[in-house]
Amino acid sequence: MDNFYYLNQSSSKDVFTELKWEINNLQNIATIEEAANMNIDYEKNPPLVFVDIRNSEAPMATLLDLDSYPYHVIIDSNHQNAQSCMRIAREVNIRDYISAPFTSSDIQDCLDRYFHCLEQRKAADKNNLVIKEKGAHIYIETSAIRLLEGFGSYTRIHTADKIYIVSKTIKKILELLPNQFIRTHRSFAVHQKQLRSLMGNTLLLHNGEQVKVSKSGRQVILDHFNKAS
């Protein structure tokens, strides 16, 4: 389910009623923390939060959330806070702005832009694998990954510079990657650009590394070489 929320920072409730007609699963929240506590994946599917700031006297930055970083849509009256929104847009992730009164087409345009943003994120995710290491998010270009080595519920990710260990199975890692990796064995997968030669049940990579190959993996590799020739 898509995560749509309405955070009312004004004294009126009429806008929520109008939005509810257009967005059936819109949820009314009192604070942004209510959305943050729902265990949402902000990186892959950030919640769209309509923040109604009409007639609000509070500074713009105090009305929004700096930590969870949702997709903020500001609802204003007669563009009163447009300049303030533009000034802090990058800092608090203001992605859209609607001036009341609005029409159903204005809301639909807003939703279209939101879904387009999600599609762009998905495309970018296929070019980068995001892992967590010591509390930090690490972005690894998929083209830089030479080899995946699975052991139990963990996977070693081999790049030219470093080996990362993540608490995901090799199957789960492959689901996050583009179709450029060949599963050579139950415990190994190799980027297709790294394949050099196949000798028996051993695959030789361009860097000289040897990788174990299963019977089914050998056939997959042979099929790849035949297509490339």
PAMIPA-355447 format. One record per residue: residue number from 1; residue in three letters; y, x, z of N, C-alpha, C in turn. Coordinates in steps of 0.1 Angstrom, whole numbers, always signed. Layout:
{NUM, "ALA", {Y, X, Z}, {Y, X, Z}, {Y, X, Z}} ...
END
This chain:
{1, "MET", {-12, +8, +0}, {+0, +0, +0}, {+12, +9, +0}} {2, "ASP", {+22, +5, -8}, {+35, +12, -8}, {+42, +9, +5}} {3, "ASN", {+50, +19, +9}, {+57, +18, +22}, {+72, +15, +20}} {4, "PHE", {+75, +2, +22}, {+89, -3, +20}, {+94, -8, +34}} {5, "TYR", {+106, -3, +37}, {+111, -6, +50}, {+126, -10, +49}} {6, "TYR", {+131, -18, +58}, {+145, -22, +59}, {+150, -19, +72}} {7, "LEU", {+160, -10, +73}, {+166, -5, +85}, {+180, -11, +86}} {8, "ASN", {+183, -21, +95}, {+195, -28, +95}, {+205, -21, +105}} {9, "GLN", {+216, -15, +99}, {+226, -9, +107}, {+239, -17, +106}} {10, "SER", {+238, -29, +102}, {+250, -38, +101}, {+247, -50, +110}} {11, "SER", {+256, -59, +111}, {+255, -71, +119}, {+249, -83, +112}} {12, "SER", {+246, -82, +99}, {+242, -93, +91}, {+227, -91, +88}} {13, "LYS", {+220, -103, +86}, {+206, -102, +83}, {+203, -108, +69}} {14, "ASP", {+214, -112, +62}, {+212, -119, +49}, {+206, -110, +38}} {15, "VAL", {+209, -97, +38}, {+204, -88, +28}, {+189, -86, +29}} {16, "PHE", {+184, -86, +42}, {+169, -85, +43}, {+162, -97, +37}} {17, "THR", {+168, -109, +38}, {+162, -121, +32}, {+162, -120, +17}} {18, "GLU", {+173, -114, +12}, {+173, -113, -3}, {+163, -102, -8}} {19, "LEU", {+162, -91, -1}, {+152, -81, -4}, {+138, -86, -3}} {20, "LYS", {+136, -94, +7}, {+122, -99, +9}, {+117, -108, -2}} {21, "TRP", {+126, -115, -9}, {+122, -122, -21}, {+117, -113, -32}} {22, "GLU", {+122, -101, -33}, {+118, -92, -43}, {+107, -83, -39}} {23, "ILE", {+106, -80, -26}, {+96, -71, -21}, {+88, -77, -10}} {24, "ASN", {+76, -82, -14}, {+68, -90, -4}, {+64, -83, +8}} {25, "ASN", {+60, -70, +6}, {+55, -62, +18}, {+66, -54, +25}} {26, "LEU", {+79, -58, +23}, {+90, -51, +30}, {+89, -54, +45}} {27, "GLN", {+90, -43, +53}, {+89, -45, +68}, {+103, -42, +74}} {28, "ASN", {+107, -50, +83}, {+119, -49, +90}, {+117, -40, +102}} {29, "ILE", {+125, -29, +103}, {+123, -19, +114}, {+136, -18, +122}} {30, "ALA", {+135, -15, +134}, {+147, -13, +143}, {+153, +1, +142}} {31, "THR", {+143, +11, +141}, {+147, +25, +140}, {+138, +32, +130}} {32, "ILE", {+143, +43, +125}, {+135, +50, +115}, {+122, +56, +121}} {33, "GLU", {+122, +58, +134}, {+110, +63, +141}, {+98, +54, +139}} {34, "GLU", {+101, +41, +137}, {+90, +31, +136}, {+82, +35, +123}} {35, "ALA", {+89, +39, +113}, {+82, +42, +100}, {+75, +56, +102}} {36, "ALA", {+82, +65, +109}, {+77, +79, +111}, {+64, +78, +119}} {37, "ASN", {+62, +69, +127}, {+50, +68, +136}, {+38, +62, +129}} {38, "MET", {+39, +58, +116}, {+28, +52, +109}, {+19, +62, +102}} {39, "ASN", {+21, +75, +105}, {+12, +85, +99}, {+13, +85, +84}} {40, "ILE", {+25, +84, +78}, {+27, +84, +64}, {+28, +98, +58}} {41, "ASP", {+22, +100, +46}, {+23, +113, +40}, {+36, +114, +33}} {42, "TYR", {+46, +120, +39}, {+60, +121, +34}, {+61, +129, +22}} {43, "GLU", {+52, +139, +20}, {+52, +148, +9}, {+48, +141, -4}} {44, "LYS", {+37, +134, -3}, {+31, +128, -15}, {+36, +114, -18}} {45, "ASN", {+38, +106, -7}, {+42, +92, -9}, {+52, +88, +1}} {46, "PRO", {+64, +94, +0}, {+75, +91, +10}, {+79, +76, +10}} {47, "PRO", {+81, +71, +22}, {+84, +57, +23}, {+98, +54, +18}} {48, "LEU", {+100, +43, +11}, {+113, +39, +6}, {+119, +31, +18}} {49, "VAL", {+131, +36, +23}, {+137, +29, +34}, {+151, +24, +29}} {50, "PHE", {+153, +11, +29}, {+166, +6, +26}, {+174, +6, +39}} {51, "VAL", {+185, +13, +39}, {+194, +15, +51}, {+206, +7, +49}} {52, "ASP", {+208, -4, +56}, {+219, -13, +54}, {+230, -9, +63}} {53, "ILE", {+241, -3, +57}, {+252, +3, +65}, {+265, -5, +64}} {54, "ARG", {+264, -17, +59}, {+276, -25, +57}, {+283, -27, +71}} {55, "ASN", {+296, -25, +71}, {+305, -27, +82}, {+301, -18, +94}} {56, "SER", {+293, -8, +92}, {+290, +1, +103}, {+301, +11, +105}} {57, "GLU", {+304, +14, +118}, {+314, +23, +122}, {+309, +37, +125}} {58, "ALA", {+296, +38, +126}, {+289, +51, +130}, {+290, +61, +118}} {59, "PRO", {+291, +74, +121}, {+290, +84, +111}, {+278, +83, +103}} {60, "MET", {+279, +86, +90}, {+267, +84, +81}, {+255, +92, +85}} {61, "ALA", {+257, +104, +89}, {+246, +113, +92}, {+238, +108, +104}} {62, "THR", {+244, +100, +113}, {+237, +95, +125}, {+229, +83, +122}} {63, "LEU", {+231, +77, +110}, {+223, +65, +106}, {+210, +68, +100}} {64, "LEU", {+209, +81, +95}, {+197, +85, +88}, {+188, +94, +95}} {65, "ASP", {+177, +98, +90}, {+167, +106, +97}, {+166, +120, +90}} {66, "LEU", {+168, +130, +97}, {+167, +144, +91}, {+153, +150, +91}} {67, "ASP", {+144, +145, +100}, {+131, +151, +101}, {+120, +146, +92}} {68, "SER", {+119, +133, +92}, {+108, +127, +84}, {+111, +127, +69}} {69, "TYR", {+123, +127, +65}, {+127, +128, +51}, {+122, +117, +42}} {70, "PRO", {+124, +104, +45}, {+120, +94, +36}, {+129, +93, +23}} {71, "TYR", {+126, +84, +15}, {+134, +81, +3}, {+144, +71, +7}} {72, "HIS", {+156, +75, +10}, {+167, +66, +15}, {+174, +59, +4}} {73, "VAL", {+175, +46, +5}, {+184, +38, -4}, {+194, +32, +5}} {74, "ILE", {+207, +35, +2}, {+218, +30, +10}, {+223, +16, +4}} {75, "ILE", {+224, +7, +13}, {+230, -6, +9}, {+244, -7, +16}} {76, "ASP", {+254, -8, +7}, {+268, -8, +12}, {+276, -20, +7}} {77, "SER", {+288, -22, +11}, {+297, -33, +6}, {+308, -27, -2}} {78, "ASN", {+309, -31, -14}, {+321, -27, -23}, {+323, -12, -23}} {79, "HIS", {+312, -4, -23}, {+313, +11, -24}, {+321, +17, -13}} {80, "GLN", {+322, +11, -1}, {+330, +17, +9}, {+326, +31, +14}} {81, "ASN", {+313, +34, +14}, {+308, +47, +19}, {+303, +55, +8}} {82, "ALA", {+306, +52, -5}, {+300, +60, -16}, {+303, +75, -15}} {83, "GLN", {+315, +78, -12}, {+319, +93, -12}, {+311, +100, -1}} {84, "SER", {+310, +93, +11}, {+303, +99, +22}, {+288, +101, +19}} {85, "CYS", {+283, +91, +12}, {+269, +92, +8}, {+266, +104, -2}} {86, "MET", {+275, +105, -11}, {+274, +116, -21}, {+275, +130, -14}} {87, "ARG", {+284, +130, -4}, {+286, +143, +3}, {+274, +148, +11}} {88, "ILE", {+266, +139, +16}, {+255, +143, +25}, {+242, +139, +18}} {89, "ALA", {+242, +135, +6}, {+229, +130, -1}, {+218, +140, +0}} {90, "ARG", {+221, +153, -3}, {+210, +163, -3}, {+205, +165, +11}} {91, "GLU", {+214, +166, +20}, {+210, +169, +34}, {+200, +159, +40}} {92, "VAL", {+202, +146, +37}, {+194, +135, +43}, {+186, +127, +33}} {93, "ASN", {+185, +133, +21}, {+176, +127, +11}, {+180, +113, +7}} {94, "ILE", {+193, +110, +4}, {+198, +98, -1}, {+194, +98, -16}} {95, "ARG", {+185, +89, -20}, {+181, +90, -34}, {+186, +78, -42}} {96, "ASP", {+192, +68, -36}, {+197, +57, -44}, {+208, +50, -35}} {97, "TYR", {+215, +41, -42}, {+227, +35, -36}, {+229, +21, -42}} {98, "ILE", {+230, +11, -34}, {+232, -3, -39}, {+244, -9, -32}} {99, "SER", {+253, -15, -40}, {+264, -21, -34}, {+262, -36, -34}} {100, "ALA", {+263, -42, -22}, {+262, -57, -21}, {+275, -64, -24}} {101, "PRO", {+274, -76, -30}, {+262, -83, -34}, {+255, -77, -46}} {102, "PHE", {+241, -78, -46}, {+234, -73, -57}, {+225, -83, -63}} {103, "THR", {+219, -80, -75}, {+210, -90, -82}, {+196, -85, -81}} {104, "SER", {+187, -93, -85}, {+172, -90, -85}, {+170, -78, -95}} {105, "SER", {+177, -77, -105}, {+175, -66, -115}, {+180, -53, -109}} {106, "ASP", {+190, -54, -100}, {+194, -41, -93}, {+183, -36, -84}} {107, "ILE", {+176, -45, -77}, {+165, -41, -69}, {+153, -36, -77}} {108, "GLN", {+150, -42, -88}, {+139, -38, -97}, {+142, -24, -103}} {109, "ASP", {+155, -22, -106}, {+159, -9, -111}, {+157, +2, -101}} {110, "CYS", {+160, -2, -88}, {+158, +8, -77}, {+143, +11, -75}} {111, "LEU", {+135, +1, -76}, {+120, +3, -74}, {+115, +11, -86}} {112, "ASP", {+120, +9, -98}, {+115, +17, -109}, {+119, +31, -108}} {113, "ARG", {+131, +34, -102}, {+134, +48, -100}, {+126, +55, -89}} {114, "TYR", {+122, +47, -79}, {+114, +52, -68}, {+100, +55, -74}} {115, "PHE", {+94, +46, -81}, {+80, +49, -87}, {+81, +61, -97}} {116, "HIS", {+92, +62, -104}, {+93, +73, -113}, {+93, +86, -105}} {117, "CYS", {+100, +86, -94}, {+100, +98, -85}, {+87, +101, -80}} {118, "LEU", {+78, +91, -77}, {+65, +94, -72}, {+56, +100, -83}} {119, "GLU", {+58, +95, -95}, {+50, +101, -107}, {+54, +115, -109}} {120, "GLN", {+67, +119, -108}, {+71, +132, -109}, {+65, +141, -98}} {121, "ARG", {+64, +136, -86}, {+58, +144, -75}, {+43, +146, -78}} {122, "LYS", {+36, +136, -83}, {+22, +138, -86}, {+20, +149, -97}} {123, "ALA", {+29, +148, -107}, {+28, +158, -118}, {+30, +172, -112}} {124, "ALA", {+40, +173, -103}, {+43, +186, -97}, {+32, +191, -89}} {125, "ASP", {+25, +182, -82}, {+14, +185, -73}, {+3, +191, -80}} {126, "LYS", {+1, +187, -93}, {-10, +193, -101}, {-8, +208, -105}} {127, "ASN", {+5, +212, -104}, {+8, +226, -107}, {+9, +234, -95}} {128, "ASN", {+9, +228, -83}, {+10, +235, -71}, {+0, +229, -61}} {129, "LEU", {-7, +238, -54}, {-16, +234, -43}, {-8, +236, -30}} {130, "VAL", {-6, +226, -22}, {+1, +228, -9}, {-9, +229, +2}} {131, "ILE", {-9, +239, +10}, {-17, +241, +21}, {-9, +244, +34}} {132, "LYS", {-15, +242, +45}, {-8, +245, +58}, {-14, +258, +64}} {133, "GLU", {-5, +267, +68}, {-9, +279, +74}, {+0, +283, +85}} {134, "LYS", {-5, +283, +97}, {+3, +286, +109}, {+15, +277, +111}} {135, "GLY", {+13, +264, +107}, {+23, +254, +109}, {+33, +253, +97}} {136, "ALA", {+32, +262, +88}, {+41, +262, +76}, {+34, +256, +64}} {137, "HIS", {+41, +250, +55}, {+35, +246, +42}, {+37, +257, +32}} {138, "ILE", {+25, +260, +26}, {+25, +271, +16}, {+22, +265, +2}} {139, "TYR", {+30, +268, -8}, {+28, +263, -22}, {+21, +274, -30}} {140, "ILE", {+10, +271, -35}, {+2, +281, -43}, {+2, +276, -58}} {141, "GLU", {+7, +283, -67}, {+6, +279, -81}, {-9, +279, -85}} {142, "THR", {-13, +268, -91}, {-28, +267, -95}, {-32, +277, -104}} {143, "SER", {-23, +282, -113}, {-26, +292, -123}, {-29, +306, -116}} {144, "ALA", {-24, +307, -103}, {-26, +320, -96}, {-39, +320, -89}} {145, "ILE", {-46, +309, -88}, {-59, +308, -81}, {-70, +313, -90}} {146, "ARG", {-77, +324, -85}, {-88, +329, -93}, {-102, +322, -90}} {147, "LEU", {-104, +320, -77}, {-117, +316, -72}, {-116, +308, -60}} {148, "LEU", {-124, +297, -59}, {-126, +289, -47}, {-140, +292, -41}} {149, "GLU", {-140, +295, -29}, {-153, +298, -22}, {-155, +289, -10}} {150, "GLY", {-165, +280, -11}, {-167, +270, +0}, {-177, +275, +10}} {151, "PHE", {-174, +272, +22}, {-184, +275, +33}, {-183, +264, +44}} {152, "GLY", {-192, +255, +43}, {-192, +244, +52}, {-180, +235, +49}} {153, "SER", {-172, +232, +59}, {-161, +223, +58}, {-148, +231, +55}} {154, "TYR", {-149, +244, +52}, {-138, +252, +49}, {-139, +258, +34}} {155, "THR", {-128, +262, +29}, {-127, +269, +16}, {-118, +281, +16}} {156, "ARG", {-123, +292, +10}, {-115, +303, +8}, {-108, +302, -6}} {157, "ILE", {-95, +303, -6}, {-88, +303, -19}, {-84, +317, -23}} {158, "HIS", {-90, +322, -33}, {-87, +336, -37}, {-76, +336, -48}} {159, "THR", {-65, +343, -45}, {-54, +346, -54}, {-54, +361, -56}} {160, "ALA", {-45, +366, -65}, {-44, +380, -67}, {-38, +387, -55}} {161, "ASP", {-30, +380, -47}, {-23, +387, -36}, {-30, +385, -23}} {162, "LYS", {-37, +373, -21}, {-42, +370, -8}, {-53, +360, -8}} {163, "ILE", {-61, +359, +2}, {-71, +349, +4}, {-67, +340, +15}} {164, "TYR", {-66, +327, +12}, {-62, +317, +21}, {-75, +309, +26}} {165, "ILE", {-75, +305, +38}, {-86, +297, +43}, {-81, +284, +48}} {166, "VAL", {-86, +273, +42}, {-81, +260, +45}, {-93, +251, +50}} {167, "SER", {-90, +242, +59}, {-100, +233, +65}, {-103, +221, +56}} {168, "LYS", {-106, +223, +44}, {-111, +213, +34}, {-123, +218, +27}} {169, "THR", {-132, +209, +23}, {-143, +213, +15}, {-139, +217, +1}} {170, "ILE", {-147, +224, -6}, {-144, +228, -19}, {-143, +216, -28}} {171, "LYS", {-150, +206, -26}, {-149, +193, -33}, {-135, +187, -32}} {172, "LYS", {-130, +186, -19}, {-117, +181, -17}, {-106, +189, -24}} {173, "ILE", {-107, +202, -23}, {-98, +211, -30}, {-97, +208, -45}} {174, "LEU", {-109, +207, -51}, {-110, +205, -65}, {-104, +192, -69}} {175, "GLU", {-104, +182, -61}, {-98, +169, -64}, {-83, +170, -64}} {176, "LEU", {-77, +180, -58}, {-63, +182, -58}, {-58, +191, -70}} {177, "LEU", {-67, +197, -77}, {-64, +206, -87}, {-66, +200, -101}} {178, "PRO", {-59, +206, -111}, {-61, +201, -125}, {-75, +205, -130}} {179, "ASN", {-79, +200, -141}, {-92, +202, -147}, {-93, +216, -154}} {180, "GLN", {-89, +226, -147}, {-90, +240, -152}, {-100, +248, -144}} {181, "PHE", {-107, +242, -135}, {-116, +250, -127}, {-130, +245, -130}} {182, "ILE", {-139, +255, -131}, {-153, +253, -134}, {-161, +255, -122}} {183, "ARG", {-169, +245, -118}, {-178, +246, -106}, {-190, +254, -111}} {184, "THR", {-191, +266, -107}, {-202, +275, -111}, {-214, +274, -102}} {185, "HIS", {-211, +269, -90}, {-222, +268, -79}, {-217, +258, -69}} {186, "ARG", {-227, +254, -61}, {-223, +245, -50}, {-212, +251, -41}} {187, "SER", {-211, +264, -40}, {-201, +271, -31}, {-190, +278, -39}} {188, "PHE", {-190, +277, -52}, {-180, +284, -60}, {-174, +276, -71}} {189, "ALA", {-161, +278, -74}, {-154, +273, -85}, {-144, +283, -90}} {190, "VAL", {-143, +285, -103}, {-135, +296, -109}, {-125, +290, -119}} {191, "HIS", {-113, +295, -119}, {-103, +291, -129}, {-108, +296, -143}} {192, "GLN", {-108, +287, -153}, {-114, +290, -166}, {-108, +303, -172}} {193, "LYS", {-95, +306, -169}, {-89, +318, -175}, {-95, +331, -169}} {194, "GLN", {-102, +330, -158}, {-108, +342, -152}, {-121, +346, -157}} {195, "LEU", {-128, +337, -165}, {-141, +340, -170}, {-141, +351, -180}} {196, "ARG", {-150, +361, -178}, {-151, +372, -187}, {-165, +372, -194}} {197, "SER", {-176, +372, -187}, {-189, +372, -193}, {-199, +367, -183}} {198, "LEU", {-211, +363, -189}, {-222, +357, -181}, {-234, +365, -183}} {199, "MET", {-240, +370, -172}, {-252, +378, -173}, {-262, +372, -164}} {200, "GLY", {-272, +365, -169}, {-282, +358, -161}, {-275, +348, -152}} {201, "ASN", {-277, +349, -139}, {-271, +340, -130}, {-259, +346, -123}} {202, "THR", {-252, +355, -130}, {-240, +362, -124}, {-229, +361, -134}} {203, "LEU", {-217, +356, -129}, {-205, +355, -137}, {-196, +366, -134}} {204, "LEU", {-191, +373, -144}, {-182, +384, -142}, {-168, +379, -145}} {205, "LEU", {-159, +381, -136}, {-145, +377, -138}, {-137, +389, -144}} {206, "HIS", {-125, +386, -149}, {-117, +397, -155}, {-113, +408, -146}} {207, "ASN", {-112, +405, -133}, {-109, +415, -123}, {-121, +423, -119}} {208, "GLY", {-132, +421, -125}, {-145, +428, -121}, {-153, +421, -110}} {209, "GLU", {-148, +411, -104}, {-155, +404, -94}, {-167, +396, -99}} {210, "GLN", {-178, +396, -92}, {-190, +388, -96}, {-191, +376, -87}} {211, "VAL", {-195, +365, -94}, {-197, +352, -88}, {-211, +346, -91}} {212, "LYS", {-217, +341, -80}, {-230, +335, -82}, {-229, +322, -90}} {213, "VAL", {-239, +320, -99}, {-240, +308, -108}, {-253, +301, -106}} {214, "SER", {-252, +288, -104}, {-264, +279, -103}, {-269, +276, -117}} {215, "LYS", {-280, +269, -118}, {-286, +265, -131}, {-276, +255, -138}} {216, "SER", {-271, +245, -131}, {-262, +236, -137}, {-248, +242, -140}} {217, "GLY", {-244, +251, -131}, {-231, +259, -134}, {-232, +268, -146}} {218, "ARG", {-244, +274, -148}, {-246, +282, -160}, {-244, +274, -173}} {219, "GLN", {-249, +262, -173}, {-248, +254, -185}, {-233, +250, -187}} {220, "VAL", {-226, +247, -177}, {-212, +244, -178}, {-204, +256, -184}} {221, "ILE", {-207, +267, -179}, {-200, +279, -184}, {-204, +282, -198}} {222, "LEU", {-216, +281, -202}, {-220, +283, -216}, {-213, +273, -225}} {223, "ASP", {-212, +260, -221}, {-205, +250, -228}, {-190, +254, -230}} {224, "HIS", {-185, +260, -220}, {-170, +264, -221}, {-169, +275, -231}} {225, "PHE", {-178, +285, -230}, {-177, +296, -240}, {-179, +292, -254}} {226, "ASN", {-188, +282, -256}, {-191, +277, -269}, {-178, +270, -275}} {227, "LYS", {-172, +262, -266}, {-159, +255, -271}, {-148, +265, -274}} {228, "ALA", {-148, +276, -267}, {-137, +286, -269}, {-140, +295, -281}} {229, "SER", {-152, +296, -285}, {-156, +305, -297}, {-153, +298, -310}} 
END
